[in-house]
Structure formats: structure tokens, C-alpha cells
Amino acid sequence: MGWGTLGMALVMLALIGCDNVPTEVSDYNPEPVLYGYLTNGEPVSEIFLERVWPLGIRYTPQQAGIVGSQMKIFGVGINDTLHLTDDPNYRGRYIPVAGESMIPRGKTRYRIEVTTPSHEFVYAETVVPDTFSRVESYQVMPDGSHRIVQNGDTLTRNDPTLFFGWDGVDSAGGYQGLGVTLVPRDSLVPLDPDWTPEDSIYAEDRTKGGFMMVRDDQRQISLPWIIFSWQGPHRLELMAISRDYYDYLFSSFRVQQGLIETAETNVHGGIGVFSGITKHVLNIVMKKVE
């Protein structure tokens, strides 16, 4: 144990031993955590609501979930309201009440309001970005020409780098690239040409996806093949994201770096994020180089 760590441990022990010294932990009243995403053109299917989980206890989403809340989403300035209720099969997940639906529109502001059984009032607003007017997925060939990559194409790590290029999207606060393999976790086979079936894959190494984010003025991203680990079908998504979601993600990175203490949130009366998203999806198949 280093001197810095030892010193901190001694300070913590001293604080614990002083009955009259309040701490942030002992005084903290666990806040509601709200997170939900409105996707342009896709029906709202779920919103999650739980409570901050205590340190030192194994986190279990089903136990952290808050049930019995009143929840609704509505468009600001338009006649469009959706009420949500508890999912009986998943504590803390809220789904549309029977007979109601909502398909978010681009360039529209939405508000969510929640009242918990403890009479806490939680709310947030977001703007759903407009649709993409142009997205190109392509490779730059050795002669400088562009080869368009189409839905369903099969690619390998020996191919030229894959790019996404797009025109700016109204109301976008930034952009996010997401890649995920569609192969079940227990059936993953590495793209590594030296891998054989006799080699083991540890469960913690079976990460099925990853993402990157860029500013609202960027119009191109590259997807180097090193980010693809597994054979088989993959879904790639280019997303225009609301400003509140971009700020939440960016500030979360700064928290991980130790630069700030808490991530920025647009949720009032709690923490989390309520955001708008517009998607462009490309499906490809990754093949192992023999």
C-alpha cells in the first residue's frame, strides 16, 4: 500500500471513529436515477427509474428499481402524451400503458415528468434531432477512390478502413458511433487468425460492442478494424444525439479521468439522462482472414 493510499485510509478511519463528524455518505439521501432515450421515428418502449445504490453492496438493478411511480412523456407545444406504467417482469422498467403509444418526431422538444411513491418530483426535457439527410459508409481504396459499403456486405480486417461521412443534422448536439456484434455471447469466435477452438475466452473478455463520440461540427469518423473482435454479423449505428446526451457522455469521461466529481445531467429532482437520438444503421458481416 502506498503512502497516499495509507494516509487516506487513516483519515477515513479517523472520521469513522468520530461520532459527531457528519460525512457525505452518512448524510446522503439516495436520489432517483432516471434514464431514457427517445429515438426519432421509433415507438417509445421503455424508461428506467431506480435509486442510487449504496457503496459496498453488490449492485442489483432489480432491487434498485423504483416501482409505483406516476410517469408521463409529452411533446412541448404539440398534442402528444404517453403514460407509462410498471413492467411487471422488471422492477424499475416502465412501459407504455395498454392502448397508448408515442413515436418521437425530429426537431421537437419532449418533457418527462415522474412522481415517485415518496412524492419526489423528477422531470427532464430534451430535443430529438432531425433525420439524417445524407450518410455514406465507404472505404478509401489504394487509388484514392471511394468504395461504398452497403447493408449486408462482408468485410475483413485486411480491407481498407471503413468510414462514415454525413451532413449535419438539425438539433444535434454531437454524434456517436456504435458497433455491436449480433452473435450470442457464448458463441463468440475471435477474428484473430491465430486463434483456435482450443483457446479459451474469458467471460470478462467477451465485450460485444463499443462506441465513440464526436463534436457537433464533425462530419466524418473512421472505424479501424482493430475495434472489431468477433466473426459474424455486426450492427453499426451512426447517431445524432441531443446536446444534453453529449454533455452527459463527455462529462462522464471527465469524471473517470478525475477532472470533475459528477457528470452533467438534465434530470431535475434526481440524476441520469433523458435524451433524443436519431439513428442510421448499417449491418455488415465480419469474416476471419484465413
Secondary structure as GFF3:
##gff-version 3
##sequence-region A 1 290
A	DSSP	alpha_helix	3	17	.	.	.	ID=ss1
A	DSSP	alpha_helix	24	27	.	.	.	ID=ss2
A	DSSP	beta_strand	32	39	.	.	.	ID=ss3
A	DSSP	beta_strand	47	51	.	.	.	ID=ss4
A	DSSP	alpha_helix	61	64	.	.	.	ID=ss5
A	DSSP	beta_strand	70	75	.	.	.	ID=ss6
A	DSSP	beta_strand	81	86	.	.	.	ID=ss7
A	DSSP	beta_strand	93	96	.	.	.	ID=ss8
A	DSSP	beta_strand	108	115	.	.	.	ID=ss9
A	DSSP	beta_strand	121	128	.	.	.	ID=ss10
A	DSSP	beta_strand	135	140	.	.	.	ID=ss11
A	DSSP	beta_strand	146	148	.	.	.	ID=ss12
A	DSSP	beta_strand	154	155	.	.	.	ID=ss13
A	DSSP	beta_strand	162	166	.	.	.	ID=ss14
A	DSSP	beta_strand	174	181	.	.	.	ID=ss15
A	DSSP	three_ten_helix	185	187	.	.	.	ID=ss16
A	DSSP	three_ten_helix	203	205	.	.	.	ID=ss17
A	DSSP	beta_strand	209	214	.	.	.	ID=ss18
A	DSSP	beta_strand	220	223	.	.	.	ID=ss19
A	DSSP	three_ten_helix	225	227	.	.	.	ID=ss20
A	DSSP	beta_strand	232	241	.	.	.	ID=ss21
A	DSSP	alpha_helix	243	256	.	.	.	ID=ss22
A	DSSP	beta_strand	271	286	.	.	.	ID=ss23
###
